[in-house]
């Protein structure tokens, strides 16, 4: 019973950490996407009154920022998939370490 509770607490702490990490990664991505949108909007607004080269430059900056967001999302998903394929938790410990850990949790 105590081992099951310990595993449940460990998994809960792990999930809380994962949610915090995802939140920390999403905030800059949203900011970059918002800035890219503003550049594209600015290009649309200045198009009637500005030179074509200036409009093209501002629009290109917005496109590159969108590409940067896509690259960050792609790299994050590749790293995440790689970590899942390695296995985690108990697979990283030897049998002796697992036994010692379970004895320290149960108090036996």
C-alpha positions as CSV (number, residue, x, y, z in Angstrom):
1,X,0.0,0.0,0.0
2,X,2.8,2.4,0.9
3,X,4.7,1.6,-2.2
4,X,1.7,2.3,-4.4
5,X,1.1,5.6,-2.6
6,X,4.8,6.6,-3.1
7,X,4.6,5.8,-6.8
8,X,1.4,7.9,-7.1
9,X,3.0,10.8,-5.4
10,X,6.1,10.5,-7.5
11,X,4.1,10.4,-10.7
12,X,2.0,13.4,-9.6
13,X,5.1,15.4,-8.9
14,X,6.5,14.4,-12.3
15,X,3.4,15.5,-14.1
16,X,3.4,18.8,-12.3
17,X,7.0,19.4,-13.4
18,X,6.1,18.5,-17.0
19,X,3.2,21.0,-17.0
20,X,5.4,23.7,-15.6
21,X,8.1,23.0,-18.2
22,X,5.5,23.1,-21.0
23,X,4.1,26.3,-19.7
24,X,7.6,27.9,-19.6
25,X,8.2,26.8,-23.2
26,X,4.8,27.9,-24.6
27,X,5.0,31.5,-23.3
28,X,7.9,32.6,-25.5
29,X,6.4,30.8,-28.5
30,X,3.1,32.7,-28.1
31,X,5.0,36.0,-27.8
32,X,7.0,35.2,-31.0
33,X,3.8,34.2,-32.8
34,X,2.1,37.5,-31.7
35,X,5.1,39.5,-32.9
36,X,5.1,37.7,-36.2
37,X,1.4,38.5,-36.6
38,X,2.0,42.1,-35.8
39,X,4.7,42.3,-38.5
40,X,2.3,40.8,-41.1
41,X,-0.4,43.2,-40.0
42,X,2.0,46.1,-40.3
43,X,3.0,45.0,-43.8
44,X,-0.7,44.9,-44.8
45,X,-1.3,48.3,-43.3
46,X,1.7,50.0,-45.0
47,X,1.2,48.3,-48.3
48,X,-1.0,51.1,-49.9
49,X,1.2,53.9,-48.8
50,X,4.7,52.5,-48.9
51,X,7.2,51.2,-51.4
52,X,6.8,47.6,-52.5
53,X,10.4,46.8,-51.2
54,X,9.6,48.1,-47.7
55,X,6.4,46.1,-47.5
56,X,8.1,43.0,-48.8
57,X,10.9,43.4,-46.2
58,X,8.4,43.8,-43.3
59,X,6.4,40.8,-44.5
60,X,9.5,38.7,-44.9
61,X,10.5,39.4,-41.2
62,X,7.0,38.2,-40.1
63,X,7.4,35.0,-42.2
64,X,10.8,34.3,-40.8
65,X,9.5,34.7,-37.2
66,X,6.7,32.2,-38.1
67,X,9.4,29.8,-39.4
68,X,11.3,30.2,-36.2
69,X,8.3,29.2,-34.2
70,X,7.7,26.2,-36.3
71,X,11.4,25.2,-36.0
72,X,11.2,25.5,-32.2
73,X,8.0,23.3,-32.1
74,X,9.6,20.7,-34.4
75,X,12.8,20.5,-32.3
76,X,10.8,20.2,-29.1
77,X,8.7,17.4,-30.4
78,X,11.8,15.5,-31.7
79,X,13.5,15.8,-28.3
80,X,10.3,14.7,-26.5
81,X,9.9,11.7,-28.8
82,X,13.5,10.8,-28.2
83,X,13.1,10.9,-24.4
84,X,10.0,8.7,-24.6
85,X,11.9,6.1,-26.7
86,X,14.7,5.8,-24.1
87,X,12.4,4.7,-21.4
88,X,12.4,6.3,-18.0
89,X,12.0,5.7,-14.4
90,X,12.8,2.1,-13.3
91,X,14.4,1.1,-16.6
92,X,17.3,3.4,-15.7
93,X,18.0,1.7,-12.4
94,X,19.7,-1.7,-11.9
95,X,17.8,-4.4,-10.0
96,X,20.0,-3.8,-6.9
97,X,19.2,0.0,-7.0
98,X,15.5,-0.7,-7.4
99,X,15.4,-3.1,-4.5
100,X,17.3,-0.7,-2.3
101,X,14.9,2.1,-3.3
102,X,11.8,0.1,-2.6
103,X,13.1,-1.0,0.8
104,X,13.8,2.6,1.7
105,X,10.3,3.6,0.8
106,X,8.5,0.7,2.6
107,X,10.8,1.1,5.6
108,X,11.5,-2.7,5.8
